[in-house]
Amino acid sequence: MSNIWNRVPGVLALLLITAALFYAGGAFAQDAAPAPAVAEAAAPAPVDIAAASGSGAAATTTAEAEPEAPAPTLLAHQAPLELDAAATSWLGTSTALVLLMTLPGLALFYGGMVRRKNVIATITQSVGVFAVVSLVWFIAGYSIAFSANPNEALQPFVGGFDALFLNGVSLQTANSLLPGIPEFLFISFQMTFAIITPALITGAFAERFKYSALLLFTALWSLLIYAPICHWVWGGGFLGAAGVLDFAGGAVVHVNSGVAGLVCAIFLGRRKGYGVDPITAHNPVLTMIGASLLLVGWIGFNAGSAGAANELMGVALLNTILAAAAAAMTWKLIEVIEKRKVSLIGMLSGVVAGLVAITPAAGFVDPKGAVIIGLIAGPVCYISSVWIKKLLRYDDSLDAFGIHGAGGLIGALLTGVFASTAINSLGEGASVVPQALGLAWTIAYSAVGTFVILIICKFTTGLRVTDAQEAEGLDSTLHGEALEHV
């Protein structure tokens, strides 16, 4: 079986699943009863604050002069679009910025930190994740994450299937979380979050993972892990209802991907020669370019999650920059104390640590809180990425857990400490308790689910490349390409 899958990559299975879901979705749409004409808004998720989007009254003069278009039949999660042009423009810009984070930002950031023989393979992983997740989100991911489940007992845990293949989405519909934004744009914005989350995981198993396994793992993980957790927090699920604050993805994106990365690193085992032979970054300048693109893209990530071009967007943007700067300085301080030197990759890791930590808090804390969160995140992520990894001897290749897992954890907890009603009224009553509850659910589900998916991949595509492939390098053995030696 393994040999067959080596010749016929896991993408074939994905195509077959896609075809099956397509016909199932078509049959479901034909058989389903008409959805109610008026949708009740799901409980607003902290990341997409409905109040921030505004109603955006359109040009009524034109509307009165022309015959009114028939009102669309709405699905349970939808509202009639009341276009807010300013908010739509900003969210469109933010969507482009968040996509920039994965391609080329994360691809270059990770690509510069691996050995020269694995640069192309590492960058190609980000490209593969982008392609697979985009299709999975279109097929079923969006529906599972943001549509309403007709079964009230299941609604707190998973969305419904009435929006498979984006059935029922039109130019006149909006998600009820943001009625001023066209639903197609809302889908695109949320898709960029779905893309970068599994892309972050690839840093944990860099230089030893089969590409066919990556494609199958990404499809299953996006559908079975990311989409449900996204629903729990942002799509009207039980964690959002319990008061968990996650403005732009501390638990949904960073803790989720960091924990999954740790499970992958332990399950796969260490790279050959890890801890014995030197394994150094081949091009820190490439990593610098990637980190800079991540920093710029993160503005769309956090400030875009305000859902509008308003005051909340402004403070989220400033908080993002301040936390990144603060974490870079404290990472630098720890590095100087320990090594008497400041490395470029160390400083860049500190920047990313601050960005990760401020993500859940960006629209809930004031700038003073953002700086404190950044100052704390630097040492916490340094300890996790350097000391704890050495102590436990697991090979988290590019510190997916060390930075994203640890940074997301500390950021989510500190959101409960520093959330201010002067910034966001949803921060009223914030505390560490609901934040810890949300983290516990996310960690448990992500860890167990990731383990199960790895088992599936192990007995279908296989997981690790051969020893010979790993020794020669994945650029040439998996992709038939290699950087020329200068």
TABEL-V493408 format. One record per run of one state. SS is the DSSP state (@ for helix, = for strand, . for the rest). FROM is the first residue (numbers start at 1). LEN is the number of residues. If there is no record, write none. Layout:
ss->SS from->FROM len->LEN
ss->SS from->FROM len->LEN
This chain:
ss->. from->1 len->1
ss->@ from->2 len->6
ss->. from->8 len->2
ss->@ from->10 len->22
ss->. from->32 len->18
ss->@ from->50 len->4
ss->. from->54 len->6
ss->@ from->60 len->6
ss->. from->66 len->12
ss->= from->78 len->3
ss->. from->81 len->4
ss->@ from->85 len->29
ss->. from->114 len->2
ss->@ from->116 len->31
ss->. from->147 len->5
ss->@ from->152 len->4
ss->. from->156 len->8
ss->@ from->164 len->3
ss->. from->167 len->6
ss->= from->173 len->3
ss->@ from->176 len->3
ss->. from->179 len->4
ss->@ from->183 len->19
ss->. from->202 len->7
ss->= from->209 len->1
ss->. from->210 len->1
ss->@ from->211 len->24
ss->. from->235 len->3
ss->@ from->238 len->4
ss->. from->242 len->8
ss->@ from->250 len->19
ss->. from->269 len->15
ss->@ from->284 len->23
ss->. from->307 len->4
ss->@ from->311 len->29
ss->. from->340 len->4
ss->@ from->344 len->16
ss->. from->360 len->7
ss->@ from->367 len->26
ss->. from->393 len->7
ss->@ from->400 len->19
ss->. from->419 len->6
ss->@ from->425 len->3
ss->. from->428 len->4
ss->@ from->432 len->27
ss->. from->459 len->5
ss->= from->464 len->1
ss->. from->465 len->2
ss->@ from->467 len->6
ss->. from->473 len->1
ss->@ from->474 len->6
ss->. from->480 len->7
